[in-house]
Amino acid sequence: MKTARGLGRLLLAGCAAWACQREPAPPAPSESGSATPDRLGPGEALPESETAFGLPLPPGMRLVSQFKEAAYFAGEVEMQSALEHLAQHVVPREAQLVSNGAVFPRVRVTGEATGRLLRIELRQKPRGSQIHVEEITQRPALSGLSSEEIWRKAGRKPDGTPLDPNQLY
């Protein structure tokens, strides 16, 4: 009985030692081959920096606030290097210098097919710089509509009163 117990202990110790020496099996690849939401796929890289309306911003700039047609970014990036980075990605490349920064009054992002017009303001801050990007593309004028249809599209009656009295402003 003692020999059986001793043999069992020896066998158990041998199995434990053998299990510790084995390398763990690699994880099984997923059947679909796509990356999970919290992982990058094969060959996929992290984006270098933030973007605004298709414009890649200098690395180190982070979103501060965002609106429908504008966004503010800030970071500890020197104004001169931020200005050079922005000039590489817009047409025309020339900026107007102002007292504490620079302005690109009407530019388009190079290589973007939408053709949006942007106004980019770059300001020097005590710790780095701030970028304000605003889309200034003109919306096409309404054409082919009667006067009453234009008023209705604006949410008003032809006399200027609101269609919905709850929408007073």
C-alpha positions, -999 to +999 in steps of 0.1 A: +000+000+000+029+023+009+046+015-024+014+023-043+011+057-025+048+064-032+044+054-068+013+077-072+032+106-057+061+100-080+038+098-110+020+130-099+053+149-095+065+136-130+033+149-146+036+182-129+072+186-141+063+176-176+033+201-177+056+229-166+081+223-193+055+223-222+051+256-240+015+269-240-004+264-272-008+295-294-043+309-294-065+296-321-071+321-349-106+333-353-126+317-381-135+350-397-100+363-396-112+398-386-099+417-357-120+421-326-131+456-317-103+462-292-075+447-314-059+458-346-061+435-376-030+420-393-011+448-410-033+475-395-015+504-378-026+530-353-034+564-368-005+588-364-026+617-352-061+632-349-079+644-380-104+672-386-125+673-417-100+650-435-070+671-424-043+652-405-032+673-375+003+674-361+012+645-338+006+655-302-025+676-309-057+663-291-094+672-295-106+698-270-141+705-283-161+695-314-191+710-331-210+703-364-188+725-385-158+733-363-133+717-339-106+728-315-074+710-309-046+717-285-012+702-276+023+708-265+035+713-301+056+743-312+037+767-333+063+767-361+063+729-364+025+728-364+024+755-391+048+736-413+028+703-408-005+720-417+011+737-448+021+703-461-015+691-461-035+721-475-038+741-508-028+769-510+001+764-486+006+801-477-007+813-443-014+848-431+006+857-400-013+874-372-002+887-338+000+854-319-004+828-347-013+822-383-045+818-404-052+797-435-083+817-446-096+794-474-079+761-480-087+726-492-072+694-479-048+679-505-060+645-518-095+648-504-123+643-529-151+662-511-137+696-520-145+712-486-133+747-479-117+751-445-105+780-424-077+770-401-065+793-372-033+784-354-026+802-321+004+802-298-004+792-262+017+793-231+021+755-233+022+747-270-004+757-296-041+755-304-057+748-338-093+758-347-106+741-379-139+754-393-157+742-424-167+772-445-181+755-476-210+774-490-242+753-492-259+753-526-287+778-529-323+764-532-334+765-568-365+754-585-387+759-555-416+783-552-416+810-525-440+790-504-419+759-506-388+778-495-407+792-465-420+757-456-384+743-458-374+770-434-402+760-410-422+792-416-454+803-432-452+829-460-460+857-434-429+846-413-448+829-384-436+795-375-454+764-389-451+748-354-460+773-326-438+752-302-407+761-323-406+798-314-371+813-314 
